[in-house]
Amino acid sequence: MSLMADAFTLVFVAAGIAFFAAGTLGLVRLPGTLSRIHALTKADNVGLALIVLGLLPQAASVLDAAKMVAIWLLAQLASGAVAQVMAEAVMAEATLAEAKDAGDAAPPEESRP
């Protein structure tokens, strides 16, 4: 049974590391900030889930397994919240830049005597 648990752990942890690597590659290679945030949060969430799933058979007790699952759930909540805040900041900055560009392109108003 230990050999099966070790093989399960090895496969799932390796898959989780592959997802982390893919998320990092997306962070480096994708062009826009929003697509980078999306790639990073999705890949990291799946990667962490696979690693936790792979480590569950190695847990010494049910309490240890519950702690790992709780950490994964808290990371899910934090990741989603942080991605949302960052996306809103990027969108607000883009809106301000567009408004500034539109204001610069407008012809100057005539002054009245």
VMD Tcl script that builds the backbone (N, CA, C; Angstrom):
set m [mol new atoms 339]
animate dup $m
set s [atomselect $m all]
$s set {name element resname resid chain x y z} {
  {N N MET 1 A 0.821 -1.202 0.000}
  {CA C MET 1 A 0.000 0.000 0.000}
  {C C MET 1 A 0.854 1.252 0.000}
  {N N SER 2 A 1.988 1.207 0.669}
  {CA C SER 2 A 2.852 2.370 0.743}
  {C C SER 2 A 3.420 2.722 -0.632}
  {N N LEU 3 A 3.720 1.707 -1.429}
  {CA C LEU 3 A 4.236 1.947 -2.767}
  {C C LEU 3 A 3.184 2.642 -3.635}
  {N N MET 4 A 1.924 2.242 -3.491}
  {CA C MET 4 A 0.834 2.886 -4.237}
  {C C MET 4 A 0.662 4.335 -3.803}
  {N N ALA 5 A 0.702 4.580 -2.492}
  {CA C ALA 5 A 0.564 5.944 -1.981}
  {C C ALA 5 A 1.724 6.810 -2.449}
  {N N ASP 6 A 2.923 6.265 -2.448}
  {CA C ASP 6 A 4.084 7.022 -2.899}
  {C C ASP 6 A 3.993 7.338 -4.390}
  {N N ALA 7 A 3.535 6.376 -5.188}
  {CA C ALA 7 A 3.378 6.604 -6.624}
  {C C ALA 7 A 2.305 7.660 -6.888}
  {N N PHE 8 A 1.188 7.570 -6.163}
  {CA C PHE 8 A 0.113 8.559 -6.277}
  {C C PHE 8 A 0.643 9.953 -5.945}
  {N N THR 9 A 1.398 10.048 -4.850}
  {CA C THR 9 A 1.965 11.326 -4.433}
  {C C THR 9 A 2.913 11.861 -5.491}
  {N N LEU 10 A 3.767 11.015 -5.999}
  {CA C LEU 10 A 4.739 11.434 -6.996}
  {C C LEU 10 A 4.063 11.960 -8.259}
  {N N VAL 11 A 3.052 11.271 -8.736}
  {CA C VAL 11 A 2.362 11.674 -9.964}
  {C C VAL 11 A 1.641 13.004 -9.765}
  {N N PHE 12 A 0.909 13.143 -8.675}
  {CA C PHE 12 A 0.121 14.352 -8.474}
  {C C PHE 12 A 0.984 15.559 -8.128}
  {N N VAL 13 A 2.036 15.368 -7.357}
  {CA C VAL 13 A 2.929 16.488 -7.051}
  {C C VAL 13 A 3.666 16.927 -8.316}
  {N N ALA 14 A 4.085 15.983 -9.147}
  {CA C ALA 14 A 4.734 16.336 -10.412}
  {C C ALA 14 A 3.775 17.101 -11.323}
  {N N ALA 15 A 2.528 16.680 -11.369}
  {CA C ALA 15 A 1.537 17.404 -12.176}
  {C C ALA 15 A 1.308 18.807 -11.625}
  {N N GLY 16 A 1.262 18.935 -10.306}
  {CA C GLY 16 A 1.111 20.255 -9.696}
  {C C GLY 16 A 2.281 21.174 -10.012}
  {N N ILE 17 A 3.493 20.629 -9.984}
  {CA C ILE 17 A 4.666 21.423 -10.327}
  {C C ILE 17 A 4.610 21.845 -11.796}
  {N N ALA 18 A 4.114 20.963 -12.650}
  {CA C ALA 18 A 3.971 21.316 -14.069}
  {C C ALA 18 A 2.988 22.477 -14.249}
  {N N PHE 19 A 1.900 22.475 -13.486}
  {CA C PHE 19 A 0.955 23.592 -13.566}
  {C C PHE 19 A 1.573 24.883 -13.052}
  {N N PHE 20 A 2.349 24.809 -11.975}
  {CA C PHE 20 A 3.041 26.003 -11.492}
  {C C PHE 20 A 4.002 26.536 -12.558}
  {N N ALA 21 A 4.712 25.636 -13.227}
  {CA C ALA 21 A 5.639 26.053 -14.286}
  {C C ALA 21 A 4.880 26.692 -15.452}
  {N N ALA 22 A 3.744 26.129 -15.812}
  {CA C ALA 22 A 2.944 26.699 -16.897}
  {C C ALA 22 A 2.428 28.084 -16.521}
  {N N GLY 23 A 2.008 28.264 -15.275}
  {CA C GLY 23 A 1.562 29.577 -14.824}
  {C C GLY 23 A 2.681 30.602 -14.852}
  {N N THR 24 A 3.869 30.183 -14.464}
  {CA C THR 24 A 5.015 31.080 -14.496}
  {C C THR 24 A 5.369 31.442 -15.932}
  {N N LEU 25 A 5.304 30.474 -16.821}
  {CA C LEU 25 A 5.558 30.744 -18.233}
  {C C LEU 25 A 4.512 31.719 -18.789}
  {N N GLY 26 A 3.264 31.546 -18.401}
  {CA C GLY 26 A 2.217 32.470 -18.823}
  {C C GLY 26 A 2.445 33.871 -18.298}
  {N N LEU 27 A 2.938 33.972 -17.076}
  {CA C LEU 27 A 3.239 35.280 -16.494}
  {C C LEU 27 A 4.319 35.990 -17.290}
  {N N VAL 28 A 5.287 35.233 -17.749}
  {CA C VAL 28 A 6.410 35.826 -18.471}
  {C C VAL 28 A 6.060 36.102 -19.935}
  {N N ARG 29 A 5.297 35.217 -20.566}
  {CA C ARG 29 A 5.123 35.272 -22.012}
  {C C ARG 29 A 3.870 35.992 -22.508}
  {N N LEU 30 A 2.815 36.024 -21.740}
  {CA C LEU 30 A 1.571 36.610 -22.245}
  {C C LEU 30 A 1.673 38.134 -22.331}
  {N N PRO 31 A 0.971 38.740 -23.295}
  {CA C PRO 31 A 1.178 40.163 -23.558}
  {C C PRO 31 A 0.502 41.123 -22.578}
  {N N GLY 32 A -0.718 40.862 -22.196}
  {CA C GLY 32 A -1.460 41.828 -21.394}
  {C C GLY 32 A -1.492 41.466 -19.924}
  {N N THR 33 A -1.688 42.483 -19.101}
  {CA C THR 33 A -1.722 42.267 -17.660}
  {C C THR 33 A -2.875 41.360 -17.255}
  {N N LEU 34 A -4.036 41.576 -17.846}
  {CA C LEU 34 A -5.194 40.760 -17.470}
  {C C LEU 34 A -5.005 39.300 -17.858}
  {N N SER 35 A -4.430 39.040 -19.019}
  {CA C SER 35 A -4.188 37.651 -19.409}
  {C C SER 35 A -3.110 37.021 -18.532}
  {N N ARG 36 A -2.142 37.807 -18.093}
  {CA C ARG 36 A -1.126 37.291 -17.177}
  {C C ARG 36 A -1.732 36.919 -15.836}
  {N N ILE 37 A -2.601 37.770 -15.317}
  {CA C ILE 37 A -3.262 37.478 -14.035}
  {C C ILE 37 A -4.095 36.208 -14.163}
  {N N HIS 38 A -4.825 36.095 -15.264}
  {CA C HIS 38 A -5.689 34.932 -15.468}
  {C C HIS 38 A -4.869 33.643 -15.521}
  {N N ALA 39 A -3.798 33.668 -16.305}
  {CA C ALA 39 A -2.967 32.465 -16.438}
  {C C ALA 39 A -2.344 32.085 -15.102}
  {N N LEU 40 A -1.856 33.072 -14.395}
  {CA C LEU 40 A -1.183 32.784 -13.135}
  {C C LEU 40 A -2.143 32.250 -12.080}
  {N N THR 41 A -3.293 32.878 -11.910}
  {CA C THR 41 A -4.212 32.429 -10.867}
  {C C THR 41 A -4.803 31.061 -11.175}
  {N N LYS 42 A -5.164 30.826 -12.416}
  {CA C LYS 42 A -5.751 29.527 -12.757}
  {C C LYS 42 A -4.737 28.403 -12.604}
  {N N ALA 43 A -3.554 28.597 -13.158}
  {CA C ALA 43 A -2.537 27.544 -13.096}
  {C C ALA 43 A -2.077 27.301 -11.661}
  {N N ASP 44 A -1.918 28.355 -10.885}
  {CA C ASP 44 A -1.474 28.169 -9.500}
  {C C ASP 44 A -2.536 27.488 -8.649}
  {N N ASN 45 A -3.796 27.813 -8.879}
  {CA C ASN 45 A -4.861 27.159 -8.111}
  {C C ASN 45 A -4.942 25.671 -8.422}
  {N N VAL 46 A -4.851 25.321 -9.699}
  {CA C VAL 46 A -4.891 23.909 -10.074}
  {C C VAL 46 A -3.627 23.200 -9.584}
  {N N GLY 47 A -2.480 23.864 -9.711}
  {CA C GLY 47 A -1.229 23.272 -9.248}
  {C C GLY 47 A -1.237 22.993 -7.757}
  {N N LEU 48 A -1.717 23.953 -6.980}
  {CA C LEU 48 A -1.791 23.740 -5.537}
  {C C LEU 48 A -2.783 22.640 -5.196}
  {N N ALA 49 A -3.902 22.578 -5.908}
  {CA C ALA 49 A -4.883 21.520 -5.664}
  {C C ALA 49 A -4.277 20.144 -5.930}
  {N N LEU 50 A -3.521 20.024 -7.005}
  {CA C LEU 50 A -2.902 18.734 -7.321}
  {C C LEU 50 A -1.844 18.355 -6.283}
  {N N ILE 51 A -1.080 19.330 -5.833}
  {CA C ILE 51 A -0.069 19.035 -4.819}
  {C C ILE 51 A -0.720 18.612 -3.509}
  {N N VAL 52 A -1.755 19.319 -3.097}
  {CA C VAL 52 A -2.457 18.938 -1.856}
  {C C VAL 52 A -3.083 17.556 -2.014}
  {N N LEU 53 A -3.703 17.304 -3.143}
  {CA C LEU 53 A -4.297 15.986 -3.380}
  {C C LEU 53 A -3.235 14.894 -3.342}
  {N N GLY 54 A -2.070 15.188 -3.900}
  {CA C GLY 54 A -0.989 14.210 -3.876}
  {C C GLY 54 A -0.415 13.977 -2.496}
  {N N LEU 55 A -0.442 14.997 -1.650}
  {CA C LEU 55 A 0.110 14.857 -0.300}
  {C C LEU 55 A -0.875 14.267 0.704}
  {N N LEU 56 A -2.145 14.236 0.377}
  {CA C LEU 56 A -3.140 13.704 1.321}
  {C C LEU 56 A -2.848 12.264 1.760}
  {N N PRO 57 A -2.436 11.352 0.873}
  {CA C PRO 57 A -2.139 9.988 1.353}
  {C C PRO 57 A -0.930 9.937 2.301}
  {N N GLN 58 A -0.094 10.954 2.274}
  {CA C GLN 58 A 1.087 10.981 3.137}
  {C C GLN 58 A 0.809 11.613 4.500}
  {N N ALA 59 A -0.383 12.154 4.683}
  {CA C ALA 59 A -0.719 12.830 5.942}
  {C C ALA 59 A -0.708 11.830 7.097}
  {N N ALA 60 A -0.158 12.290 8.227}
  {CA C ALA 60 A -0.051 11.422 9.405}
  {C C ALA 60 A -1.404 11.200 10.075}
  {N N SER 61 A -2.300 12.182 9.952}
  {CA C SER 61 A -3.612 12.050 10.591}
  {C C SER 61 A -4.658 12.778 9.755}
  {N N VAL 62 A -5.894 12.586 10.132}
  {CA C VAL 62 A -6.990 13.265 9.450}
  {C C VAL 62 A -6.892 14.769 9.698}
  {N N LEU 63 A -6.429 15.162 10.869}
  {CA C LEU 63 A -6.268 16.577 11.184}
  {C C LEU 63 A -5.232 17.223 10.257}
  {N N ASP 64 A -4.138 16.540 10.002}
  {CA C ASP 64 A -3.137 17.060 9.079}
  {C C ASP 64 A -3.707 17.204 7.673}
  {N N ALA 65 A -4.494 16.237 7.241}
  {CA C ALA 65 A -5.124 16.310 5.922}
  {C C ALA 65 A -6.115 17.474 5.862}
  {N N ALA 66 A -6.876 17.663 6.937}
  {CA C ALA 66 A -7.832 18.767 6.983}
  {C C ALA 66 A -7.111 20.117 6.942}
  {N N LYS 67 A -5.954 20.203 7.582}
  {CA C LYS 67 A -5.170 21.442 7.536}
  {C C LYS 67 A -4.707 21.749 6.115}
  {N N MET 68 A -4.255 20.718 5.405}
  {CA C MET 68 A -3.818 20.936 4.028}
  {C C MET 68 A -4.971 21.401 3.152}
  {N N VAL 69 A -6.133 20.796 3.317}
  {CA C VAL 69 A -7.296 21.200 2.530}
  {C C VAL 69 A -7.718 22.620 2.905}
  {N N ALA 70 A -7.655 22.967 4.187}
  {CA C ALA 70 A -8.009 24.321 4.618}
  {C C ALA 70 A -7.053 25.353 4.023}
  {N N ILE 71 A -5.771 25.029 3.986}
  {CA C ILE 71 A -4.798 25.944 3.383}
  {C C ILE 71 A -5.105 26.127 1.905}
  {N N TRP 72 A -5.440 25.050 1.216}
  {CA C TRP 72 A -5.781 25.151 -0.196}
  {C C TRP 72 A -7.026 26.024 -0.395}
  {N N LEU 73 A -8.040 25.832 0.444}
  {CA C LEU 73 A -9.257 26.640 0.322}
  {C C LEU 73 A -8.977 28.115 0.594}
  {N N LEU 74 A -8.167 28.412 1.592}
  {CA C LEU 74 A -7.822 29.808 1.882}
  {C C LEU 74 A -7.011 30.418 0.735}
  {N N ALA 75 A -6.139 29.637 0.136}
  {CA C ALA 75 A -5.377 30.127 -1.012}
  {C C ALA 75 A -6.311 30.400 -2.192}
  {N N GLN 76 A -7.341 29.575 -2.356}
  {CA C GLN 76 A -8.332 29.809 -3.409}
  {C C GLN 76 A -9.030 31.156 -3.208}
  {N N LEU 77 A -9.468 31.388 -1.993}
  {CA C LEU 77 A -10.162 32.645 -1.698}
  {C C LEU 77 A -9.244 33.843 -1.891}
  {N N ALA 78 A -8.033 33.747 -1.380}
  {CA C ALA 78 A -7.090 34.858 -1.489}
  {C C ALA 78 A -6.709 35.120 -2.939}
  {N N SER 79 A -6.494 34.080 -3.693}
  {CA C SER 79 A -6.101 34.232 -5.096}
  {C C SER 79 A -7.200 34.924 -5.906}
  {N N GLY 80 A -8.414 34.504 -5.702}
  {CA C GLY 80 A -9.521 35.128 -6.418}
  {C C GLY 80 A -9.706 36.588 -6.046}
  {N N ALA 81 A -9.602 36.886 -4.761}
  {CA C ALA 81 A -9.762 38.266 -4.308}
  {C C ALA 81 A -8.640 39.163 -4.822}
  {N N VAL 82 A -7.419 38.689 -4.754}
  {CA C VAL 82 A -6.283 39.488 -5.212}
  {C C VAL 82 A -6.344 39.692 -6.724}
  {N N ALA 83 A -6.700 38.667 -7.466}
  {CA C ALA 83 A -6.815 38.809 -8.917}
  {C C ALA 83 A -7.891 39.821 -9.277}
  {N N GLN 84 A -8.990 39.820 -8.558}
  {CA C GLN 84 A -10.079 40.768 -8.819}
  {C C GLN 84 A -9.628 42.202 -8.544}
  {N N VAL 85 A -8.944 42.417 -7.435}
  {CA C VAL 85 A -8.474 43.758 -7.087}
  {C C VAL 85 A -7.447 44.248 -8.109}
  {N N MET 86 A -6.537 43.364 -8.500}
  {CA C MET 86 A -5.532 43.757 -9.491}
  {C C MET 86 A -6.177 44.064 -10.844}
  {N N ALA 87 A -7.147 43.280 -11.248}
  {CA C ALA 87 A -7.825 43.517 -12.524}
  {C C ALA 87 A -8.589 44.840 -12.497}
  {N N GLU 88 A -9.233 45.154 -11.392}
  {CA C GLU 88 A -9.939 46.428 -11.282}
  {C C GLU 88 A -8.962 47.597 -11.347}
  {N N ALA 89 A -7.794 47.464 -10.722}
  {CA C ALA 89 A -6.790 48.524 -10.768}
  {C C ALA 89 A -6.270 48.715 -12.194}
  {N N VAL 90 A -6.050 47.628 -12.908}
  {CA C VAL 90 A -5.573 47.718 -14.291}
  {C C VAL 90 A -6.639 48.381 -15.163}
  {N N MET 91 A -7.878 47.999 -14.983}
  {CA C MET 91 A -8.953 48.588 -15.784}
  {C C MET 91 A -9.120 50.077 -15.475}
  {N N ALA 92 A -9.011 50.464 -14.202}
  {CA C ALA 92 A -9.122 51.876 -13.837}
  {C C ALA 92 A -7.974 52.673 -14.444}
  {N N GLU 93 A -6.776 52.117 -14.421}
  {CA C GLU 93 A -5.631 52.807 -15.008}
  {C C GLU 93 A -5.801 52.955 -16.520}
  {N N ALA 94 A -6.325 51.931 -17.175}
  {CA C ALA 94 A -6.552 52.005 -18.614}
  {C C ALA 94 A -7.610 53.047 -18.943}
  {N N THR 95 A -8.642 53.129 -18.138}
  {CA C THR 95 A -9.691 54.118 -18.357}
  {C C THR 95 A -9.141 55.525 -18.200}
  {N N LEU 96 A -8.309 55.745 -17.184}
  {CA C LEU 96 A -7.695 57.059 -16.996}
  {C C LEU 96 A -6.767 57.414 -18.153}
  {N N ALA 97 A -6.025 56.448 -18.639}
  {CA C ALA 97 A -5.121 56.700 -19.765}
  {C C ALA 97 A -5.910 57.054 -21.020}
  {N N GLU 98 A -7.023 56.356 -21.257}
  {CA C GLU 98 A -7.858 56.665 -22.417}
  {C C GLU 98 A -8.462 58.055 -22.293}
  {N N ALA 99 A -8.913 58.417 -21.098}
  {CA C ALA 99 A -9.494 59.742 -20.898}
  {C C ALA 99 A -8.438 60.824 -21.104}
  {N N LYS 100 A -7.234 60.559 -20.649}
  {CA C LYS 100 A -6.149 61.536 -20.827}
  {C C LYS 100 A -5.809 61.672 -22.303}
  {N N ASP 101 A -5.728 60.565 -23.006}
  {CA C ASP 101 A -5.434 60.608 -24.440}
  {C C ASP 101 A -6.541 61.323 -25.204}
  {N N ALA 102 A -7.776 61.098 -24.829}
  {CA C ALA 102 A -8.896 61.761 -25.491}
  {C C ALA 102 A -8.868 63.254 -25.206}
  {N N GLY 103 A -8.468 63.629 -23.997}
  {CA C GLY 103 A -8.376 65.043 -23.648}
  {C C GLY 103 A -7.251 65.742 -24.374}
  {N N ASP 104 A -6.148 65.066 -24.618}
  {CA C ASP 104 A -5.020 65.652 -25.338}
  {C C ASP 104 A -5.325 65.809 -26.818}
  {N N ALA 105 A -6.140 64.925 -27.365}
  {CA C ALA 105 A -6.441 64.955 -28.792}
  {C C ALA 105 A -7.516 65.970 -29.140}
  {N N ALA 106 A -8.265 66.430 -28.166}
  {CA C ALA 106 A -9.337 67.380 -28.433}
  {C C ALA 106 A -8.747 68.737 -28.803}
  {N N PRO 107 A -9.391 69.440 -29.739}
  {CA C PRO 107 A -8.895 70.768 -30.111}
  {C C PRO 107 A -9.057 71.724 -28.946}
  {N N PRO 108 A -8.152 72.689 -28.822}
  {CA C PRO 108 A -8.277 73.643 -27.710}
  {C C PRO 108 A -9.535 74.499 -27.864}
  {N N GLU 109 A -10.141 74.793 -26.735}
  {CA C GLU 109 A -11.346 75.623 -26.757}
  {C C GLU 109 A -10.968 77.072 -27.049}
  {N N GLU 110 A -11.863 77.738 -27.766}
  {CA C GLU 110 A -11.617 79.152 -28.065}
  {C C GLU 110 A -11.845 79.965 -26.808}
  {N N SER 111 A -10.982 80.940 -26.594}
  {CA C SER 111 A -11.164 81.790 -25.409}
  {C C SER 111 A -12.117 82.913 -25.753}
  {N N ARG 112 A -12.943 83.245 -24.826}
  {CA C ARG 112 A -13.919 84.317 -25.027}
  {C C ARG 112 A -13.398 85.585 -24.369}
  {N N PRO 113 A -13.641 86.709 -25.006}
  {CA C PRO 113 A -13.177 87.981 -24.405}
  {C C PRO 113 A -13.977 88.399 -23.215}
}
mol reanalyze $m
mol bondsrecalc $m
mol representation Tube
mol addrep $m
